Amino acid sequence: MNVYDKLNELGITLPPVATPAAAYVPYVQTGKLLMLSGHIARKDGKPWVAQLGRDMGTEEGKLAARAVAIDLLGTLHGATGDLNKIQRIVKLMSLVNSTGDFTEQHLVTNGASELLGQVFGERGVHARSAFGVAQIPLGACVEIELIAELA
């Protein structure tokens, strides 16, 4: 399966690699592992500011996590030059800006996990952690980092 054919089928255009907002790089490769720094949810080019359980529900949170996954794919493309070089998505770590009583971080993160599965098939099935946090930089609702293995 060609990853770009699947992206086209899904109507997804990859964004360029985002410029880091602080003292870090967007990705680091060590051996066959490619580690992507956390990407925050963006809507209309700006941080998607919200807190789950206060002013955003689970379904909208899933859309935000999906948007993050698209940005992560853009960074993966920038890092590799060809998403077909991805052997496997190894792990996601998701931080969900949420109230103390919100307990559906795992469902929010499905927005990213499901998209990666659609795009990469079995190569997109990954290990994952999803945490609720009191705040994310710039007030964003979701931040996700990713580890991929190269072929």
Secondary structure, 3 states (H helix, E strand, C coil): CCHHHHHHHCCCCCCCCCCCCCCCCCEEEECCEEEEEEEECEECCEECECCECCCECHHHHHHHHHHHHHHHHHHHHHHHCCHHHEEEEEEEEEEEEECCCCCCHHHHHHHHHHHHHHHHHHHHCCEEEEEEECCCHHHECEEEEEEEEEC
